[in-house]
Amino acid sequence: MSDVLTLNGRDLTNGPHAPGQFADAVTGPGAGRVLVQFEGQDHPLNLELSLSLLSSLGPVLSVYPGDGCWSDLAVSLAADPGRTHGVGENRLHVDLVDRDCLPRYIALYCVRGDPLGGGASALADLWQAVEAISDTDRMVLAESVFSYFADQGVHGVGESLKLFPVLPERIGSAPIRFTAKMGPHLERGELVDAEEPQVIAAAFGRFVDAVFACRSTIRLQPGELLVIDQHRYAHGRMPLGDGQNGYGADERRLLRQTYVGVGAFGGTR
């Protein structure tokens, strides 16, 4: 279950102050997470209105210019089950975790839900997780000794950092660069540049446990838009329902995804 603030799309896109009240809701009572419910399933219109709402937070990015602003998150039976297009659990993470201009917000719009009832979106409050670990682990995770695989063909998100800390010097001042997918690599002494990699791996493992203890889920319905502050929350996907091969590609779960950047055009809320 989730306690994400739910808003009415029509209320946000009509009136003299639209869409400014959307940004106020995200940064205020929503605490960085909101669910917008549009009336009807005119998806092209809803996606256009979503861009209007998101522009009140900051510059909407075209991370993959060939896709435009929205990229399809379709289900592929051939994909690694734990990756974006797979059918299994996509573990909690922050997108583009290694980039120096890591997007501030990620937005997910639901075109089709999983016909088998799975595929809920997972969220976890990283600030809350930090409070649950020891001061010693926080110090370890604040060291600039971590690295991660750089996504290719992405634009508008800066350069890939060779080394970075998981935790910023002060929580809330910068993104928490977290992906649970890093854990197995750290345990093998990979993706870390430190004299005692096992100490780093152990601290990270405890943080992963704290993050998953904060996890909640929300199953998006067609016509719903989920907006998440990536500087505070990790996201992921629960497994899709068994039997995906009984459905065609045009029947399986389909989300569309975009990002809001930081810094440019007057800053980001």
C-alpha positions in Angstrom: 0.0 0.0 0.0 1.0 3.6 -0.5 0.3 7.0 1.1 1.1 9.0 -2.1 -0.8 12.2 -2.4 -3.5 11.8 -5.1 -4.6 14.8 -7.2 -7.3 15.3 -9.9 -5.8 16.1 -13.3 -8.6 18.4 -14.4 -8.3 20.5 -11.3 -4.6 20.9 -11.9 -4.9 21.8 -15.6 -7.8 24.3 -15.4 -8.1 27.7 -13.8 -6.0 30.9 -13.6 -3.2 29.4 -11.6 -2.7 26.2 -13.6 -0.3 24.4 -13.5 1.5 26.2 -10.6 -0.5 24.5 -7.9 0.9 21.2 -9.1 4.4 22.2 -8.2 3.2 23.5 -4.9 1.6 20.1 -4.2 4.6 18.1 -5.2 7.1 20.2 -3.1 4.6 20.8 -0.2 2.1 18.2 1.0 3.2 15.6 -1.5 6.7 15.7 0.0 8.1 14.8 -3.5 5.6 12.2 -4.6 2.2 12.6 -6.2 -0.3 10.6 -8.2 -2.3 12.5 -10.8 -5.6 10.9 -12.0 -6.8 12.1 -15.4 -10.5 11.8 -16.4 -10.8 9.4 -19.3 -8.1 7.5 -21.2 -7.3 9.9 -24.0 -3.6 9.1 -23.6 -2.1 11.5 -26.1 -4.0 14.4 -24.5 -3.1 13.2 -21.0 0.5 13.0 -21.9 0.5 16.5 -23.3 -1.2 17.8 -20.2 1.3 15.9 -18.1 4.2 17.8 -19.8 2.4 21.1 -18.9 2.3 20.0 -15.2 5.9 18.8 -15.2 7.1 22.0 -16.7 6.1 23.8 -13.6 8.7 21.8 -11.7 11.6 22.5 -14.1 12.9 21.7 -17.6 11.4 18.5 -19.1 14.2 16.4 -20.6 14.5 14.4 -23.7 17.0 12.0 -22.4 16.5 9.8 -25.5 15.9 12.3 -28.3 14.8 9.7 -30.7 11.8 9.0 -28.4 10.9 12.6 -27.8 10.1 13.5 -24.2 8.3 10.2 -23.5 10.0 6.8 -23.7 7.9 3.5 -23.8 8.5 1.1 -20.9 7.0 -1.9 -22.7 7.3 -5.5 -21.5 9.6 -7.9 -23.4 9.7 -11.6 -22.7 13.3 -11.6 -24.1 14.6 -9.0 -21.7 16.5 -9.7 -18.4 13.6 -10.2 -15.9 15.2 -7.7 -13.5 15.7 -4.9 -16.0 13.4 -2.1 -17.2 11.5 -4.1 -19.8 11.6 -7.5 -17.9 8.8 -9.4 -16.2 10.5 -9.8 -12.8 11.3 -7.5 -9.9 13.2 -4.4 -10.8 15.0 -3.6 -7.6 14.8 -0.2 -6.0 17.1 2.3 -7.6 17.6 5.9 -8.8 17.8 6.3 -12.5 21.0 7.6 -14.1 22.7 7.3 -10.7 26.2 8.1 -12.0 25.4 11.3 -13.9 26.5 14.6 -12.5 23.1 16.2 -13.6 21.0 13.3 -12.3 17.4 14.2 -13.1 15.4 15.6 -10.2 12.1 14.1 -11.0 10.9 10.9 -12.9 7.4 10.7 -14.2 5.6 7.4 -15.1 2.3 7.5 -17.0 0.2 4.3 -17.3 -1.2 3.5 -20.7 -2.0 -0.2 -19.8 -1.8 -2.0 -16.5 -0.6 -5.6 -16.2 -3.6 -7.8 -17.3 -2.5 -10.3 -14.7 -2.6 -7.9 -11.8 1.2 -7.5 -11.2 3.8 -4.9 -11.9 3.1 -2.5 -9.1 5.5 0.5 -8.8 7.7 0.4 -5.7 8.8 3.5 -3.8 11.2 4.0 -0.9 12.0 7.1 1.1 15.8 7.3 1.1 15.9 10.0 3.7 14.0 7.8 6.1 16.4 4.9 5.4 19.4 7.1 6.2 17.9 7.8 9.6 17.8 4.0 10.3 21.5 3.3 9.8 24.5 4.1 12.1 26.6 7.2 11.9 29.6 5.0 11.0 27.7 3.6 8.0 26.7 7.1 6.9 30.3 8.2 7.0 31.3 5.2 4.9 28.6 5.8 2.3 29.6 9.5 2.1 33.0 8.6 0.7 33.5 9.2 -3.1 34.6 5.6 -3.8 31.6 4.2 -5.7 31.1 3.9 -9.5 28.4 2.4 -11.7 27.8 1.4 -15.3 27.2 4.4 -17.6 24.1 4.4 -19.7 24.9 5.0 -23.4 23.1 7.4 -25.7 21.6 9.6 -23.0 21.4 13.4 -23.3 20.8 16.3 -21.0 22.0 14.6 -17.8 25.6 15.6 -17.7 28.7 13.4 -17.7 29.2 10.1 -16.0 31.1 10.5 -12.7 34.1 8.2 -12.4 33.6 8.1 -8.6 30.8 9.4 -6.4 29.4 9.1 -2.8 26.1 7.3 -2.2 25.2 9.9 0.5 25.7 13.6 0.1 27.5 15.6 2.8 24.2 16.8 4.1 20.9 15.0 3.4 18.6 17.1 1.2 21.5 19.1 -0.3 22.1 16.7 -3.2 20.8 13.4 -4.6 21.3 10.1 -2.8 22.9 8.0 -5.5 21.4 4.6 -4.7 20.8 1.5 -6.7 20.2 -1.9 -5.0 21.7 -3.4 -8.1 25.1 -2.3 -7.0 25.1 -4.6 -4.0 26.3 -7.9 -5.6 29.1 -6.0 -7.4 30.3 -4.5 -4.2 30.3 -7.9 -2.5 32.7 -9.0 -5.2 35.0 -6.0 -4.8 33.7 -4.4 -8.0 32.5 -0.8 -8.6 34.4 0.5 -5.6 37.8 2.1 -5.2 38.8 1.6 -1.6 41.4 -0.2 0.5 38.8 -2.1 2.4 36.0 -2.9 -0.1 34.4 -5.5 2.3 33.7 -2.7 4.8 32.1 -0.6 2.0 30.0 -3.6 0.9 28.8 -4.4 4.4 27.7 -0.8 5.0 26.0 -0.6 1.7 24.2 -3.9 2.4 22.8 -2.5 5.7 21.6 0.6 3.8 19.9 -1.6 1.2 18.1 -3.4 4.0 17.0 -0.1 5.5 15.8 1.1 2.1 13.7 -2.0 1.5 12.2 -1.7 5.0 10.7 1.7 3.8 9.3 0.2 0.6 5.6 0.8 -0.4 3.9 -0.1 -3.6 1.3 1.5 -5.9 -0.3 -0.2 -8.9 -0.8 2.4 -11.6 -4.1 2.3 -13.5 -4.6 3.6 -17.1 -4.7 7.4 -17.1 -2.6 7.8 -14.0 0.7 9.8 -13.7 3.1 9.1 -10.9 5.7 11.8 -10.2 8.7 11.1 -7.9 11.5 13.2 -6.6 14.6 11.2 -7.4 16.8 13.1 -5.0 14.8 11.6 -2.1 13.0 8.4 -3.3 14.1 5.2 -5.0 11.7 3.4 -7.3 11.4 0.0 -8.8 8.9 -2.5 -10.1 7.3 -5.5 -8.5 7.1 -8.7 -10.6 4.5 -8.9 -13.3 1.8 -11.6 -13.0 2.7 -15.1 -14.2 1.6 -16.1 -17.7 2.8 -13.1 -19.7 3.4 -15.3 -22.7 -0.4 -15.7 -22.9 -0.7 -12.1 -23.9 0.4 -10.2 -27.0 2.9 -7.3 -26.8 0.0 -4.8 -27.3 -1.9 -6.3 -24.3 0.9 -6.3 -21.7 1.7 -3.5 -19.3 2.8 -0.3 -20.9 4.1 2.8 -19.1 5.6 6.0 -20.6 8.4 7.7 -18.8 10.0 11.1 -18.8 12.3 13.2 -16.6 12.5 16.7 -15.2 16.0 18.1 -14.9 17.9 20.4 -12.6 19.5 23.8 -12.9 18.6 25.1 -16.3 15.8 27.6 -17.2 15.6 29.2 -13.8 16.1 26.1 -11.7 13.9 23.2 -10.5 11.4 23.2 -7.7 
